[in-house]
Amino acid sequence: MEHALPDLPYAPNALIPHLSAETFEYHWGKHHRTYVDNLNKLVAGTPFAGASLEEIVKKASGGVFNNAAQHWNHSFYWKSLTPQSSDPTGALAQAIDKKFGSLASFREAFAGKATTLFGSGWAWLVQTADGGLDIVQTPNADCPITQGLTPLVTCDVWEHAYYIDYRNARAKYVEAFFKVANWRFAEANFKA
């Protein structure tokens, strides 16, 4: 099965002023494309050649895992963003209040995880096996689906996600993330 770079769910300039079209040109158009191209080369002629992306992420190691997981993580990240951001509602909003006390407290905790991850990686709001919520950091290409967690929304904190727009100010990028976070996507992933 040939893996493909997914289309963005919005125009590359749709998230201005929070994320620039130039960021998408490099982040989606070059970085993500390279992970997909590398993955296709690495799995050709191997038992992973016919596997789904999720199967590869859950079973592979080394370079195959790194490129597959980065493809999976980035595909999820694009959906975690939207030009029509609004606050969480319904069962997810109730679960956030139950776990974190309030949306403001959740945002503070999530921003803390996103800004304190040493090096490159991801901050995730996930649903745990018992149905609760948690915020997890994953370094490099690591992915919550390998830990039995259900990702709801993610913030990419690799420098290539924000350096064009925010240089080394990761905290400002994370603040901007909340202005474009796709809570309808998170709600659809949440299994109350």
Beta strands, then each sheet from edge to edge (+ up, - down):
strand 1: 121-127
strand 2: 133-139
strand 3: 150-156
sheet 1: 2+ 1- 3+
end
